Amino acid sequence: MNTVKEYEAKVQDVGGIPGAYAFCQDLARRHYENFPVASRLLPSHTRRHVAVLYAFARIADDFSDEPEYEGVRRERLEDWRRQLWAIGKEPARHPVFLAMEDTLKELSLPREPFDDLLSAFLQDTEKRRYRDFDEVADYCRRSANPVGRIVLMIHGHRDPELFRLSDNICTGLQLANFWQDVSVDLKKDRIYIPEEDFKRFAYTEADLRMGVVNERFRSLMKHQWKRTRALFDEGRALPSKLRFPLSWEIRLTWLGGVEVLLKIQKQGFDTLYTRPALTKWDFARLFVASMFSK
């Protein structure tokens, strides 16, 4: 099923709430991600709720990025937002929202974190540059942090300290993805490196577009790397405060993010010509490490 068909799926075609959950879980299984999503180690009743979060975010992310939505991105995202806030007020039109209605009711989840995700995707359709790190951090607050908070709430956690630790990890993951994808985002005319840092290290957007990799560029990226690694260190204690299997999933996710940073470091902070990516061997090694590390 492609993204257009996923968006156009109808409630009447899936067979009620169980079919809507099955739709979300199937979507989560089929899409490749770097880190564990709705792992089979989770209890089935929990896994289905995590799959709803994933399906909601996956389709919305496709609206903001996939070529088939060029010209209608904001329209699709605004419609997704309308359906989110219509839950409980009118019959669900899409399987994701039929399942979400059940999830929100069963777990007493707020809608605001889901709306925050959509606000970040909408921002991607119009904002291409970031003046300073505060602007980048605000984007991460809405594009990444809600995911961690929702996952914690799905598992029954609402402790502000756990949210703080989760926010550090999630922001770190989003930033690591930015530095990993500098060349990929540039093709979309998106640059997440703050403009103030370009000036600080005497490197320009023109240099970036020409593929200039010099000491100024390496220093610029090393600066981003350091602030990102600090965030991972700030969130490192989270898995130790959770029960298995969530503790394992968070630990594996943390290790995966740090491994991406280590790869960036090993290649001299040059992600313009080589995109650091986790291999199957990396996944296997990190899987084992996550079972024994604390």
ZIFENMO-V791690 format. One record per run of one state. SS is the DSSP state (2 for helix, 1 for strand, 0 for the rest). FROM is the first residue (numbers start at 1). TO is the last residue. If there is no record, write none. Layout:
ss=SS from=FROM to=TO
ss=SS from=FROM to=TO
This chain:
ss=0 from=1 to=2
ss=2 from=3 to=8
ss=0 from=9 to=10
ss=2 from=11 to=13
ss=0 from=14 to=15
ss=2 from=16 to=30
ss=0 from=31 to=43
ss=2 from=44 to=65
ss=0 from=66 to=66
ss=2 from=67 to=69
ss=0 from=70 to=72
ss=2 from=73 to=86
ss=1 from=87 to=87
ss=0 from=88 to=89
ss=1 from=90 to=90
ss=0 from=91 to=94
ss=2 from=95 to=107
ss=0 from=108 to=111
ss=2 from=112 to=124
ss=0 from=125 to=132
ss=2 from=133 to=143
ss=0 from=144 to=144
ss=2 from=145 to=154
ss=0 from=155 to=159
ss=2 from=160 to=180
ss=0 from=181 to=181
ss=2 from=182 to=187
ss=0 from=188 to=194
ss=2 from=195 to=200
ss=0 from=201 to=204
ss=2 from=205 to=209
ss=0 from=210 to=214
ss=2 from=215 to=235
ss=0 from=236 to=237
ss=2 from=238 to=241
ss=0 from=242 to=245
ss=2 from=246 to=266
ss=0 from=267 to=279
ss=2 from=280 to=292
ss=0 from=293 to=294
